[in-house]
Amino acid sequence: MSFLVPTKLLVVSSLSEVKKREMKRLTGSAVADEVKTVKRDYNGCANQLFRSVQKGLALTLSNKWLRDMKIYQLDNNAYSTMYALKDNEFLAALTLDDSTIKRLDWLLDAEAEIESIKSFALHILNNQERLNSGSLSKLNIAISNQAEYTSMLKNINEKYGEQEYQLILDEITSIIKSSW
């Protein structure tokens, strides 16, 4: 499965009980094909699509817990307004193609890397505080330039890639935002 041209995708929670016939009626689409993942093809297009959309939605839908979902491919005449009003499990109406999915993957990777660096700085800061209040304090030894290191680690944890991170989140949000 490949999305060389922009394709309309309806994303719903797996808890949705709306049947395909009703889905087609509510969206005005002649088709409603569920995008199926294949367990043996982890890097396949459908699996990549699911992972990307799920991670993107998890970042953008902060008040919704996203465990599992279904994705349906609809025709280009589809509209989501009526469906969104009818189904409480509606998550998004996306228009994606292969290049957008690949870009979303890169954005999600960059977001995760920035988070990882910030988390690592916090981890070092916590270990440093534990070392200072534990073994070193018992030995009456202090790390020279302690305040400078603490300040630097706090700065990394709080401000590393701040502007870039916001740009990444904004672009993920624009890709994952319902568009039809």
Residue pairs with C-beta under 8 A, 6 or more apart in sequence:
1 35
1 44
1 45
1 46
2 45
2 98
3 45
3 49
3 96
3 97
3 98
3 101
4 97
4 98
5 97
6 95
6 96
6 97
6 100
7 73
7 95
7 96
7 97
8 29
8 73
8 74
8 75
8 76
8 78
8 93
8 94
8 95
8 180
9 35
9 49
9 53
9 71
9 72
9 73
9 74
9 92
9 93
9 94
9 95
9 96
10 23
10 27
10 32
10 71
10 72
10 74
10 78
10 80
10 83
10 90
10 92
10 93
11 53
11 57
11 69
11 70
11 71
11 72
11 90
11 91
11 92
11 93
11 94
12 18
12 69
12 70
12 72
12 87
12 89
12 90
12 91
13 66
13 68
13 69
13 70
13 89
13 91
14 67
14 68
14 69
14 70
15 89
16 70
16 87
16 89
16 90
17 89
18 26
18 83
18 86
18 87
18 89
20 32
20 34
20 72
22 86
23 29
23 32
23 72
23 83
24 30
24 31
24 32
26 82
26 83
26 86
26 87
27 74
27 78
27 79
27 80
27 82
27 83
28 77
28 78
28 79
29 74
29 75
29 77
29 78
30 75
30 77
31 73
31 74
31 75
32 72
32 73
32 74
33 72
33 73
34 70
34 71
34 72
34 73
35 46
35 49
35 50
35 71
35 72
35 73
36 46
37 44
37 46
37 47
37 50
38 44
38 46
38 47
41 47
45 98
45 101
48 101
48 105
49 71
49 96
49 101
50 69
50 71
52 101
52 104
52 105
52 108
53 69
53 71
53 92
53 94
53 96
53 104
53 176
54 66
54 69
55 108
56 104
56 108
56 172
56 175
56 176
57 64
57 66
57 69
57 91
57 92
57 176
58 66
59 108
59 111
59 169
59 172
59 173
59 176
60 172
60 173
60 176
60 177
61 91
64 91
66 91
69 91
78 93
78 180
79 180
80 90
80 93
80 178
80 180
83 90
83 93
84 90
84 93
84 178
92 176
92 177
92 178
93 178
93 179
93 180
94 175
94 176
94 178
94 179
95 179
95 180
96 104
96 175
100 175
103 171
103 175
104 172
104 175
104 176
107 168
107 171
107 172
107 175
108 172
110 164
110 168
111 165
111 168
111 169
111 172
114 160
114 161
114 164
114 165
114 168
117 156
117 160
117 161
118 156
118 157
118 158
118 160
118 161
121 153
121 156
121 157
121 160
122 153
122 157
124 153
125 150
125 153
125 154
125 157
128 143
128 149
128 150
128 153
129 150
131 143
132 142
132 143
132 146
136 142
136 143
143 149
